[in-house]
Amino acid sequence: MSKPRGAVASKPTPRESQNGSLVAALADLNRLVHEPARLAILTVLAHCDSADFAFLEGATGLTKGNLWVQLTRLEEASLIGVEKTQKKNRTITTVRLLPEGRSQLQRYWWRMEEIRNGASGS
């Protein structure tokens, strides 16, 4: 069952993190968020209201082509919103993190913290 759009993801329970091995816990991560380029984009967007394409390109170190591909995947998953506007014959692309994206990123970091704590025995 999916959560309503904008709903905050619940923090995983200790039982969820104790079931299975470290490998199983890692395999259970949200692959859309876990991919390094997309994780970088989401993390940058989590710390600002919005960012333009050039800022994201510099902040993530991704090439224009790779950045476009990753933005498209995130937009298709409704994790980000992309807006294009015209200014002096130039297209300005502005990207913002949607509530579902913020929720998925937060859940991802909670899971990573649980995995880290479980691996270190704390």
C-alpha positions as CSV (number, residue, x, y, z in Angstrom):
1,M,0.0,0.0,0.0
2,S,1.5,3.4,-0.9
3,K,1.6,6.4,1.3
4,P,-0.4,9.5,0.4
5,R,1.6,12.0,-1.4
6,G,3.5,14.3,1.0
7,A,3.2,11.8,3.9
8,V,6.3,11.6,6.1
9,A,7.8,8.1,6.0
10,S,7.8,6.4,9.4
11,K,11.1,5.6,11.0
12,P,11.9,1.9,10.5
13,T,11.3,-0.2,13.6
14,P,14.2,-2.0,15.3
15,R,12.6,-5.2,14.3
16,E,12.8,-4.3,10.6
17,S,16.5,-3.6,11.0
18,Q,17.2,-6.8,13.0
19,N,15.6,-9.1,10.5
20,G,18.2,-10.6,8.2
21,S,21.9,-10.0,7.6
22,L,23.8,-6.8,6.7
23,V,23.7,-7.9,3.1
24,A,19.9,-8.2,3.2
25,A,19.6,-4.8,4.9
26,L,21.7,-3.3,2.2
27,A,19.7,-5.0,-0.5
28,D,16.6,-3.6,1.0
29,L,17.7,0.0,0.5
30,N,15.7,2.2,-1.9
31,R,17.8,1.7,-5.1
32,L,16.4,4.9,-6.7
33,V,17.8,7.0,-3.8
34,H,20.9,4.9,-3.1
35,E,22.5,5.4,-6.5
36,P,25.3,7.9,-5.9
37,A,24.4,10.5,-8.5
38,R,20.8,10.6,-7.4
39,L,21.7,10.6,-3.7
40,A,24.0,13.6,-4.3
41,I,21.2,15.5,-6.1
42,L,18.6,14.8,-3.4
43,T,21.1,15.7,-0.6
44,V,21.8,19.1,-2.3
45,L,18.1,19.8,-2.8
46,A,17.3,18.8,0.8
47,H,19.4,21.9,1.9
48,C,17.7,24.5,-0.2
49,D,14.3,25.6,-1.4
50,S,15.3,25.0,-5.1
51,A,18.4,25.0,-7.2
52,D,19.1,25.8,-10.9
53,F,20.7,23.3,-13.2
54,A,24.1,25.0,-13.2
55,F,24.2,25.0,-9.4
56,L,23.4,21.3,-9.3
57,E,26.0,20.6,-12.0
58,G,28.7,22.3,-9.9
59,A,27.5,20.9,-6.5
60,T,27.3,17.3,-7.7
61,G,30.2,17.3,-10.2
62,L,28.0,15.4,-12.7
63,T,28.2,16.0,-16.4
64,K,25.3,17.8,-18.1
65,G,24.1,14.6,-19.7
66,N,24.3,12.5,-16.6
67,L,22.6,15.2,-14.5
68,W,19.7,15.3,-17.0
69,V,19.3,11.5,-16.9
70,Q,19.3,11.4,-13.1
71,L,16.9,14.4,-12.9
72,T,14.5,12.7,-15.3
73,R,14.5,9.5,-13.2
74,L,13.9,11.4,-10.0
75,E,11.1,13.5,-11.6
76,E,9.4,10.3,-13.0
77,A,9.4,8.9,-9.5
78,S,7.8,12.2,-8.2
79,L,10.7,12.8,-5.9
80,I,11.6,16.2,-7.5
81,G,9.8,18.9,-9.4
82,V,11.5,20.4,-12.5
83,E,10.4,23.8,-13.9
84,K,11.7,25.4,-17.0
85,T,11.3,29.1,-17.6
86,Q,12.6,31.5,-20.4
87,K,14.8,34.5,-19.5
88,K,16.5,36.6,-22.2
89,N,16.3,33.8,-24.8
90,R,17.7,31.2,-22.3
91,T,16.0,28.3,-20.6
92,I,16.4,28.3,-16.9
93,T,15.8,24.9,-15.3
94,T,14.9,25.0,-11.6
95,V,14.6,21.9,-9.5
96,R,13.1,21.4,-6.1
97,L,12.6,18.5,-3.7
98,L,9.0,17.4,-3.4
99,P,7.6,16.1,-0.1
100,E,7.8,12.5,-1.2
101,G,11.4,13.0,-2.1
102,R,12.2,14.5,1.3
103,S,10.4,11.6,2.9
104,Q,12.3,9.0,0.9
105,L,15.6,10.6,1.5
106,Q,14.9,10.8,5.3
107,R,13.9,7.2,5.4
108,Y,17.1,6.3,3.4
109,W,19.3,8.0,6.0
110,W,17.5,6.4,8.9
111,R,18.1,3.0,7.3
112,M,21.8,3.8,6.7
113,E,22.1,4.8,10.3
114,E,20.5,1.6,11.5
115,I,22.8,-0.4,9.2
116,R,25.8,1.5,10.5
117,N,24.8,1.0,14.1
118,G,24.1,-2.7,13.5
119,A,27.4,-3.3,11.8
120,S,29.3,-1.6,14.6
121,G,27.4,-3.5,17.2
122,S,25.9,-0.4,18.9
